[in-house]
Amino acid sequence: MATRLTTRDILSRLEKHEDECTIRYENIQRQLDSQKKVIDRMQLMLWSMYPFILASLAFANYG
């Protein structure tokens, strides 16, 4: 036979669940912040390549 949960038990479980979710979401946010730094760095490298590409095209056509 199943045991009946009291309101206090349910509240305790809910609070524990909320604490675990808070930790989980903090970890997700930390990972997203880390990935944003990598993406920003890659974007900077990509933008820094454009002048060289344009210069190479100009040199190939007019040089």
N, CA, C and O atoms as CSV, one atom per row, in Angstrom:
chain,resi,resn,atom,element,x,y,z
A,1,MET,N,N,0.842,-1.173,0.000
A,1,MET,CA,C,0.000,0.000,0.000
A,1,MET,C,C,0.891,1.241,0.000
A,1,MET,O,O,1.899,1.287,0.705
A,2,ALA,N,N,0.524,2.225,-0.777
A,2,ALA,CA,C,1.314,3.450,-0.897
A,2,ALA,C,C,1.150,4.310,0.349
A,2,ALA,O,O,0.074,4.387,0.940
A,3,THR,N,N,2.244,4.949,0.726
A,3,THR,CA,C,2.163,5.861,1.870
A,3,THR,C,C,1.698,7.220,1.380
A,3,THR,O,O,2.020,7.648,0.272
A,4,ARG,N,N,0.958,7.864,2.204
A,4,ARG,CA,C,0.403,9.161,1.853
A,4,ARG,C,C,1.381,10.255,2.280
A,4,ARG,O,O,1.842,10.278,3.421
A,5,LEU,N,N,1.691,11.159,1.351
A,5,LEU,CA,C,2.609,12.260,1.644
A,5,LEU,C,C,1.860,13.400,2.325
A,5,LEU,O,O,0.725,13.726,1.978
A,6,THR,N,N,2.520,13.977,3.281
A,6,THR,CA,C,1.936,15.139,3.947
A,6,THR,C,C,2.332,16.402,3.182
A,6,THR,O,O,3.218,16.380,2.328
A,7,THR,N,N,1.679,17.460,3.499
A,7,THR,CA,C,1.998,18.750,2.881
A,7,THR,C,C,3.428,19.146,3.196
A,7,THR,O,O,4.127,19.699,2.347
A,8,ARG,N,N,3.856,18.870,4.393
A,8,ARG,CA,C,5.230,19.192,4.807
A,8,ARG,C,C,6.243,18.396,3.972
A,8,ARG,O,O,7.272,18.939,3.569
A,9,ASP,N,N,5.957,17.111,3.710
A,9,ASP,CA,C,6.844,16.283,2.885
A,9,ASP,C,C,6.925,16.822,1.454
A,9,ASP,O,O,8.003,16.907,0.865
A,10,ILE,N,N,5.791,17.173,0.927
A,10,ILE,CA,C,5.751,17.704,-0.436
A,10,ILE,C,C,6.510,19.022,-0.517
A,10,ILE,O,O,7.268,19.249,-1.459
A,11,LEU,N,N,6.309,19.881,0.459
A,11,LEU,CA,C,7.019,21.159,0.485
A,11,LEU,C,C,8.527,20.941,0.592
A,11,LEU,O,O,9.307,21.631,-0.064
A,12,SER,N,N,8.929,19.990,1.413
A,12,SER,CA,C,10.354,19.685,1.569
A,12,SER,C,C,10.945,19.186,0.252
A,12,SER,O,O,12.034,19.604,-0.142
A,13,ARG,N,N,10.232,18.299,-0.420
A,13,ARG,CA,C,10.703,17.795,-1.719
A,13,ARG,C,C,10.770,18.914,-2.756
A,13,ARG,O,O,11.708,18.978,-3.550
A,14,LEU,N,N,9.791,19.774,-2.743
A,14,LEU,CA,C,9.762,20.884,-3.692
A,14,LEU,C,C,10.924,21.844,-3.453
A,14,LEU,O,O,11.548,22.312,-4.405
A,15,GLU,N,N,11.213,22.137,-2.202
A,15,GLU,CA,C,12.341,23.021,-1.887
A,15,GLU,C,C,13.664,22.388,-2.314
A,15,GLU,O,O,14.544,23.073,-2.835
A,16,LYS,N,N,13.800,21.088,-2.093
A,16,LYS,CA,C,15.014,20.388,-2.521
A,16,LYS,C,C,15.139,20.447,-4.045
A,16,LYS,O,O,16.222,20.693,-4.576
A,17,HIS,N,N,14.045,20.225,-4.728
A,17,HIS,CA,C,14.039,20.284,-6.190
A,17,HIS,C,C,14.423,21.685,-6.684
A,17,HIS,O,O,15.205,21.819,-7.625
A,18,GLU,N,N,13.885,22.702,-6.064
A,18,GLU,CA,C,14.220,24.080,-6.449
A,18,GLU,C,C,15.700,24.370,-6.234
A,18,GLU,O,O,16.327,25.035,-7.059
A,19,ASP,N,N,16.262,23.878,-5.138
A,19,ASP,CA,C,17.696,24.067,-4.880
A,19,ASP,C,C,18.538,23.385,-5.954
A,19,ASP,O,O,19.515,23.957,-6.438
A,20,GLU,N,N,18.161,22.173,-6.325
A,20,GLU,CA,C,18.897,21.451,-7.367
A,20,GLU,C,C,18.782,22.163,-8.712
A,20,GLU,O,O,19.757,22.239,-9.460
A,21,CYS,N,N,17.605,22.678,-9.018
A,21,CYS,CA,C,17.414,23.407,-10.274
A,21,CYS,C,C,18.237,24.691,-10.293
A,21,CYS,O,O,18.790,25.059,-11.329
A,22,THR,N,N,18.320,25.360,-9.172
A,22,THR,CA,C,19.123,26.581,-9.086
A,22,THR,C,C,20.584,26.279,-9.400
A,22,THR,O,O,21.226,27.012,-10.152
A,23,ILE,N,N,21.106,25.204,-8.827
A,23,ILE,CA,C,22.495,24.811,-9.096
A,23,ILE,C,C,22.662,24.453,-10.569
A,23,ILE,O,O,23.638,24.852,-11.205
A,24,ARG,N,N,21.720,23.709,-11.098
A,24,ARG,CA,C,21.788,23.294,-12.503
A,24,ARG,C,C,21.780,24.512,-13.424
A,24,ARG,O,O,22.579,24.580,-14.357
A,25,TYR,N,N,20.896,25.466,-13.179
A,25,TYR,CA,C,20.811,26.652,-14.034
A,25,TYR,C,C,22.041,27.539,-13.901
A,25,TYR,O,O,22.447,28.175,-14.874
A,26,GLU,N,N,22.639,27.595,-12.723
A,26,GLU,CA,C,23.889,28.351,-12.565
A,26,GLU,C,C,25.001,27.723,-13.399
A,26,GLU,O,O,25.789,28.434,-14.023
A,27,ASN,N,N,25.065,26.391,-13.411
A,27,ASN,CA,C,26.071,25.704,-14.222
A,27,ASN,C,C,25.835,25.931,-15.712
A,27,ASN,O,O,26.784,26.136,-16.467
A,28,ILE,N,N,24.589,25.896,-16.131
A,28,ILE,CA,C,24.263,26.155,-17.533
A,28,ILE,C,C,24.676,27.568,-17.909
A,28,ILE,O,O,25.256,27.779,-18.974
A,29,GLN,N,N,24.390,28.530,-17.059
A,29,GLN,CA,C,24.749,29.922,-17.339
A,29,GLN,C,C,26.261,30.082,-17.421
A,29,GLN,O,O,26.764,30.811,-18.277
A,30,ARG,N,N,26.981,29.409,-16.543
A,30,ARG,CA,C,28.448,29.463,-16.560
A,30,ARG,C,C,28.990,28.917,-17.885
A,30,ARG,O,O,29.920,29.485,-18.458
A,31,GLN,N,N,28.411,27.820,-18.366
A,31,GLN,CA,C,28.837,27.236,-19.635
A,31,GLN,C,C,28.511,28.166,-20.797
A,31,GLN,O,O,29.321,28.319,-21.711
A,32,LEU,N,N,27.349,28.779,-20.771
A,32,LEU,CA,C,26.981,29.714,-21.833
A,32,LEU,C,C,27.915,30.914,-21.863
A,32,LEU,O,O,28.308,31.369,-22.936
A,33,ASP,N,N,28.269,31.424,-20.699
A,33,ASP,CA,C,29.204,32.548,-20.636
A,33,ASP,C,C,30.560,32.160,-21.209
A,33,ASP,O,O,31.189,32.946,-21.918
A,34,SER,N,N,31.007,30.954,-20.901
A,34,SER,CA,C,32.289,30.472,-21.412
A,34,SER,C,C,32.241,30.337,-22.930
A,34,SER,O,O,33.191,30.717,-23.613
A,35,GLN,N,N,31.160,29.806,-23.457
A,35,GLN,CA,C,31.023,29.642,-24.903
A,35,GLN,C,C,30.911,30.986,-25.600
A,35,GLN,O,O,31.378,31.138,-26.728
A,36,LYS,N,N,30.303,31.957,-24.951
A,36,LYS,CA,C,30.196,33.284,-25.546
A,36,LYS,C,C,31.573,33.888,-25.747
A,36,LYS,O,O,31.824,34.541,-26.760
A,37,LYS,N,N,32.474,33.675,-24.785
A,37,LYS,CA,C,33.836,34.192,-24.918
A,37,LYS,C,C,34.531,33.562,-26.122
A,37,LYS,O,O,35.231,34.250,-26.865
A,38,VAL,N,N,34.343,32.268,-26.315
A,38,VAL,CA,C,34.958,31.577,-27.451
A,38,VAL,C,C,34.382,32.101,-28.758
A,38,VAL,O,O,35.128,32.348,-29.706
A,39,ILE,N,N,33.081,32.272,-28.820
A,39,ILE,CA,C,32.435,32.768,-30.037
A,39,ILE,C,C,32.876,34.191,-30.336
A,39,ILE,O,O,33.122,34.531,-31.493
A,40,ASP,N,N,32.980,35.024,-29.316
A,40,ASP,CA,C,33.448,36.400,-29.528
A,40,ASP,C,C,34.867,36.412,-30.083
A,40,ASP,O,O,35.184,37.206,-30.968
A,41,ARG,N,N,35.720,35.532,-29.565
A,41,ARG,CA,C,37.103,35.454,-30.043
A,41,ARG,C,C,37.137,34.988,-31.505
A,41,ARG,O,O,37.903,35.521,-32.307
A,42,MET,N,N,36.313,34.002,-31.847
A,42,MET,CA,C,36.264,33.511,-33.228
A,42,MET,C,C,35.741,34.582,-34.172
A,42,MET,O,O,36.230,34.718,-35.293
A,43,GLN,N,N,34.751,35.340,-33.723
A,43,GLN,CA,C,34.209,36.418,-34.539
A,43,GLN,C,C,35.274,37.482,-34.788
A,43,GLN,O,O,35.371,38.002,-35.900
A,44,LEU,N,N,36.057,37.807,-33.795
A,44,LEU,CA,C,37.134,38.777,-33.953
A,44,LEU,C,C,38.169,38.279,-34.961
A,44,LEU,O,O,38.644,39.048,-35.796
A,45,MET,N,N,38.516,36.996,-34.885
A,45,MET,CA,C,39.473,36.436,-35.845
A,45,MET,C,C,38.912,36.483,-37.262
A,45,MET,O,O,39.638,36.772,-38.213
A,46,LEU,N,N,37.628,36.201,-37.399
A,46,LEU,CA,C,37.001,36.239,-38.721
A,46,LEU,C,C,37.014,37.649,-39.292
A,46,LEU,O,O,37.348,37.838,-40.462
A,47,TRP,N,N,36.657,38.636,-38.489
A,47,TRP,CA,C,36.666,40.022,-38.958
A,47,TRP,C,C,38.081,40.485,-39.295
A,47,TRP,O,O,38.267,41.289,-40.209
A,48,SER,N,N,39.068,39.990,-38.575
A,48,SER,CA,C,40.442,40.409,-38.859
A,48,SER,C,C,40.967,39.792,-40.148
A,48,SER,O,O,41.955,40.280,-40.697
A,49,MET,N,N,40.337,38.737,-40.642
A,49,MET,CA,C,40.762,38.121,-41.907
A,49,MET,C,C,40.263,38.887,-43.128
A,49,MET,O,O,40.892,38.810,-44.184
A,50,TYR,N,N,39.173,39.614,-43.025
A,50,TYR,CA,C,38.581,40.293,-44.181
A,50,TYR,C,C,39.540,41.244,-44.892
A,50,TYR,O,O,39.602,41.201,-46.121
A,51,PRO,N,N,40.284,42.091,-44.207
A,51,PRO,CA,C,41.204,42.977,-44.940
A,51,PRO,C,C,42.235,42.203,-45.763
A,51,PRO,O,O,42.582,42.617,-46.869
A,52,PHE,N,N,42.722,41.094,-45.233
A,52,PHE,CA,C,43.697,40.290,-45.973
A,52,PHE,C,C,43.065,39.646,-47.202
A,52,PHE,O,O,43.697,39.568,-48.256
A,53,ILE,N,N,41.842,39.191,-47.078
A,53,ILE,CA,C,41.147,38.604,-48.226
A,53,ILE,C,C,40.926,39.662,-49.295
A,53,ILE,O,O,41.186,39.420,-50.474
A,54,LEU,N,N,40.449,40.830,-48.893
A,54,LEU,CA,C,40.215,41.904,-49.864
A,54,LEU,C,C,41.518,42.366,-50.501
A,54,LEU,O,O,41.559,42.631,-51.702
A,55,ALA,N,N,42.577,42.465,-49.714
A,55,ALA,CA,C,43.873,42.869,-50.259
A,55,ALA,C,C,44.386,41.818,-51.239
A,55,ALA,O,O,44.961,42.170,-52.269
A,56,SER,N,N,44.191,40.557,-50.941
A,56,SER,CA,C,44.623,39.492,-51.853
A,56,SER,C,C,43.860,39.549,-53.162
A,56,SER,O,O,44.444,39.369,-54.231
A,57,LEU,N,N,42.564,39.796,-53.089
A,57,LEU,CA,C,41.763,39.909,-54.311
A,57,LEU,C,C,42.192,41.122,-55.128
A,57,LEU,O,O,42.313,41.043,-56.351
A,58,ALA,N,N,42.417,42.225,-54.459
A,58,ALA,CA,C,42.846,43.436,-55.167
A,58,ALA,C,C,44.215,43.225,-55.797
A,58,ALA,O,O,44.444,43.643,-56.932
A,59,PHE,N,N,45.113,42.591,-55.088
A,59,PHE,CA,C,46.457,42.342,-55.620
A,59,PHE,C,C,46.401,41.380,-56.803
A,59,PHE,O,O,47.135,41.551,-57.776
A,60,ALA,N,N,45.529,40.362,-56.723
A,60,ALA,CA,C,45.407,39.393,-57.815
A,60,ALA,C,C,44.834,40.042,-59.067
A,60,ALA,O,O,45.227,39.693,-60.180
A,61,ASN,N,N,43.913,40.981,-58.896
A,61,ASN,CA,C,43.280,41.619,-60.056
A,61,ASN,C,C,44.091,42.782,-60.602
A,61,ASN,O,O,44.106,42.996,-61.814
A,62,TYR,N,N,44.764,43.537,-59.749
A,62,TYR,CA,C,45.422,44.766,-60.189
A,62,TYR,C,C,46.937,44.727,-59.999
A,62,TYR,O,O,47.618,45.665,-60.414
A,63,GLY,N,N,47.469,43.718,-59.411
A,63,GLY,CA,C,48.880,43.712,-59.061
A,63,GLY,C,C,49.755,43.010,-60.005
A,63,GLY,O,O,50.967,42.950,-59.797
